[in-house]
Amino acid sequence: MTGPGMISDTPIAGAPAPEAAEAAETAGPVLSVEGLSTEFRTAAGIARAVDGLSFELRRGEILAIVGESGSGKSVTSLSIMGLIPDPPGRIAGGRVMFGGQDLTRLGEREMQRLRGDGISMIFQEPMTSLNPVLSIGRQMTEGIMHHLGLGPAEARARAIEMMRRVSIPAPESRLGAYPHQFSGGMLQRIMIAIAMSCHPRVLIADEPTTALDVTIQAQILDLMREMRDSTGTSIILITHDMGVVAETADRVVVMYCGRKIEEAGVRDLFARPRHPYTRGLLGALPVLGQAGAVGSGALSEIPGVVPALTALPAGCRFSDRCALATERCRAEPPPLEEPAPGHRVACWHADAAEAGA
Amino acid sequence: MARYLLQRVFAAILTVFVTTIAVSMLIHLVPGDPVQIMYAQSQGTTPEQLEEVRARLGLDRPLVEQYVTYIGRVLQGDLGHTIRGEQPVLELLLLRLPNTLVLASAALLIAATIGMTLGFVAAYKRGTWIDTVLMTTAILGVSMPHFWLGLILLFYFAVQLQWFPVAGNGIENLVLPAVTLGLTNAAIIARLTRSSMIDIFDQDFIRTAHAKGLPKAVVLSRHALRAGLVPIVTMIGLQFTYMMGGAIVVENVFGWNGVGRMAIQAIFQRDYPLIQGFILMFAVVVVTVSLLMDLIYAWLDPRIRR
């Protein structure tokens, strides 16, 4: 998908990030989420948007978290960042381990030191994610000055370097420009430049390409991969788009109603999806030159809608929409099992689902 | 930017031009003979004298000719002479205008400071008892007529406590009228600031600013307040023109020697040239202020300048 001029061929300036070196020494995951639960108080009762979620993010990997709207993937990212609006939200349980610390126990001040520095984030709508009344230069340098302790001139130089790395043409002259003077794709490049400017160990990208044209999407995904390759930054890519997953991710976590229902390497997942929901997601994906990925000729869709978080089924949360659902599915939530190394799934009929492929 | 400026200036000139038409025809809105009404209060005016005044004011000419004569004079800075005392209208107005501008500006300063502070706090504490108390007070403030609040303040602070003089034109006399005029407008600004800031707090770019790890104070001031300022400044600009209007009432309550007080006297005395001059000057002030506001927007919001 790489086109001409999409990736900057500028050599990577500056020394490798000290954080990256440190992470390599300690091996193990860069970030691990353990039994995370995040709740929101709503008029209809307490909604547990994320329920006992666990996953690990390895060094230098791109981990995709996939699910429909309401599956809890964005709440997961905001929970890691400590940006859940409280009230009405709160982290009800679990840990987020990063650099030997549990982020859920850190105070606001310590989290501020970490945000944009150790862990940074980009969002879905680049057009609205930058402040319309502040210049790009100001928005780029403020984080650099704050976290790296640089003076205005050095911060400016760093901003220009970062803009060059994300292929913004003539960065020196663009620092004084405002967001409305850029296209969506350019703004997302700038967001990535801002997010990467303080050498983060983890970049969380929440639907980074959803608001962009398809051709621009590919460029942004290429850019993120290129950033990972050159800096070793691990990326959590949050998306609902299986095409984006196939193109970018190393491993995939599939979420449904706040729970992880399947986890696997990207090749494994696409070749052998075990959960009926994952298979449904893949079935909704058009495949070129093939009459539908999963059996039927038409593009399939998953019947029904995601149930409300305040009125979840007692057993498997997907049971209401699942063709394979039995009495047991409706009564008893399936445990997460590991039928193959590195491939986890929570379904009573995972074998049957695979056999039906 | 130059084009934007030219557009604004052109619009301002057009507004004043339209006002001159309305003002020059104003005298004909009076039922009956304007000259007789003007002189109804003075005794011993003969019909010949009235005829002479009519000729001097050009009221015996066709309307178009009256207007052309009027605009010709206005362009030369001649707003005519008052009926009483035959004083040049422009000079009289310019003598008193600074007093009114001082009053309105002081009131605006009070209104903007109090209104923006309380509105910002209410937005930040939205949904809490602080928000409720502030906004209830603001509704009270909005509903309070100037003359009534003015009298209450006069009675309490000038008559009972004697902290301030009842009337006069010194700096110590400025406090009560400016507070009167400022408080009711502060309430309006507070309500607008609150809704504007609540809107801004929910914007994506505020989340981005938090995600960058900036301290809360920086997010609130540099990112939120700065972005919310455009609608607030618009409202403050509008408020200034309302304050000029409010000044007419407040000046009379407190005996502040501004153009508003003179305008009321002119109305009671049916002094048409003075009333006309007052309205025209008022229009010029309002247009100038809104032109100034347009410039401030362009400075505050890069999307407006192009």
Interface residues (C-beta under 8 A of the other chain):
Chain A: M81 L83 E108 M111 Q112 R113 L114 R115 G116 D117 S120 M121 F123 E125 T128 S129 L130 N131 P132 V133 L134 S135 E142 G143 H146 H147 Y178 H180 M191 I194
Chain B: Q203 D204 F205 R207 T208 A209 H210 A211 K212 G213 L214 P215 K216 V218 R222 H223 R226 A227 L229 V230 L300 D301 P302 R303
